[in-house]
């Protein structure tokens, strides 16, 4: 009776468990505690919230590992954390810390303009952002286990996220309904 | 043919506050059972059975409290209608859950340790021998699963997993009368045998709880 870990099923399985819930951005263990008590189904650790990244500028990176560990100790809900696009070493650090999900995120400053992280080799699942179905499928091809829309983080302008969601949903529906020849 | 018709008369509710309730519903539909998403006391009316799905247990409890569902769901369990909890659902049904800031329904005489198999990187798949489902092993998916720490005298252990470091056989599927719980997720597989087992439990129990 073999026991298998890090499979696509368990990676996607956690995403399925998060459905219908709120994943709350947090910077400190105190934020995480408040989010958990308010009913968040997971927390997302990042160095600064997107609005602050926009306001103060500079290079936005993965959170301090020490703070991430303290967040993991503070709450029992899954802890996610963001890494820079293409920064596989940040991802290796998060995997070693034992975070539950990695967000390879455009909210942080990209580390590689050509490539995203090759995610299949990791045991920890990844979530990535997208603006349309093509982008979503490229991330899935690289090993993402969960997809979110990008939006324009930190602006407060939700229409960007809605536009991306509409684009993905309508492309999925078109593929479902389109005639074989049209594909 | 008759079996199909009897199934059609059966309605099983799935607690739909958060988590993978849609996956449970599609398994039940494959078996020809009608389903209902439960978000209020009203939704429990006339149900023949209830599934509490996988998800985040603190979120479930927070929402059950905010939507005043603790009492009605507890009362539904009291009627003796079959109830099944998977993963977070097992935690909600347990007699006691470690490190949970909310009360449980105390419907099952078990003590559970939340996330005791470890974090997500330790989530796993394995084959289980479950006598109640027949010869063929059941492929089980465990996602940040709870460990059943102790089991009361009236609780039947349906399946166990050998925990790696301790080498101890830990219960992962339990049943006490009409209340059943699994720390894994049959709804994440293509194997309908566990859902089919629950449906037959519902059909033989034959009490339409909410109608009283």
Contacts between the chains, C-beta under 8 A, distances in Angstrom:
chain1	res1	chain2	res2	distance
A	1	B	126	5.7
A	1	B	127	5.5
A	1	B	128	7.7
A	1	B	137	7.9
A	1	B	162	7.5
A	2	B	126	6.7
A	2	B	127	7.7
A	3	B	124	4.9
A	3	B	125	7.6
A	3	B	126	4.8
A	3	B	164	7.1
A	4	B	124	6.0
A	4	B	125	4.9
A	4	B	126	7.0
A	5	B	121	6.8
A	5	B	122	6.3
A	5	B	123	6.6
A	5	B	124	4.8
A	6	B	121	6.8
A	7	B	125	5.7
A	9	B	125	5.9
A	9	B	141	5.6
A	9	B	188	6.6
A	10	B	120	7.7
A	10	B	123	4.1
A	10	B	124	6.5
A	10	B	125	6.3
A	10	B	141	6.4
A	10	B	142	7.6
A	10	B	143	6.1
A	13	B	123	6.9
A	13	B	141	5.6
A	13	B	143	4.4
A	13	B	185	6.6
A	13	B	188	5.3
A	14	B	120	5.5
A	14	B	123	6.7
A	14	B	143	5.3
A	14	B	144	6.8
A	16	B	19	8.0
A	16	B	20	4.6
A	16	B	23	6.5
A	16	B	54	7.5
A	16	B	188	6.7
A	17	B	19	5.8
A	17	B	20	6.0
A	17	B	54	5.1
A	17	B	55	5.4
A	17	B	56	6.8
A	17	B	87	7.4
A	17	B	88	7.4
A	17	B	143	5.7
A	17	B	144	7.7
A	18	B	55	7.8
A	18	B	56	7.2
A	19	B	18	7.2
A	19	B	19	6.4
A	19	B	20	6.3
A	19	B	22	7.5
A	19	B	55	7.7
A	20	B	16	7.8
A	20	B	17	7.3
A	20	B	18	4.2
A	20	B	19	6.5
A	20	B	21	7.8
A	20	B	55	7.5
A	21	B	18	4.7
A	21	B	19	7.6
A	21	B	55	7.1
A	21	B	56	6.1
A	21	B	59	5.5
A	36	B	58	6.1
A	37	B	62	7.8
A	37	B	101	7.4
A	38	B	62	7.4
A	39	B	58	7.3
A	39	B	59	5.2
A	39	B	62	3.7
A	39	B	63	6.3
A	39	B	66	7.6
A	40	B	59	7.2
A	41	B	18	6.0
A	41	B	55	6.9
A	41	B	56	4.0
A	41	B	59	4.5
A	42	B	56	7.1
A	72	B	119	8.0
A	76	B	58	6.5
A	76	B	99	6.1
A	76	B	100	7.8
A	76	B	114	6.1
A	76	B	115	6.4
A	77	B	56	5.7
A	77	B	58	6.0
A	77	B	59	7.5
A	78	B	56	7.5
A	78	B	120	6.5
A	78	B	144	6.8
A	95	B	121	6.9
A	98	B	118	7.9
A	98	B	119	4.7
A	98	B	121	6.1
A	99	B	119	7.7
A	99	B	120	7.9
A	100	B	119	5.6
A	100	B	120	3.8
A	100	B	121	7.9
A	100	B	144	7.2
A	101	B	120	6.7
A	123	B	121	4.8
A	124	B	120	6.4
A	124	B	121	5.4
A	125	B	120	6.7
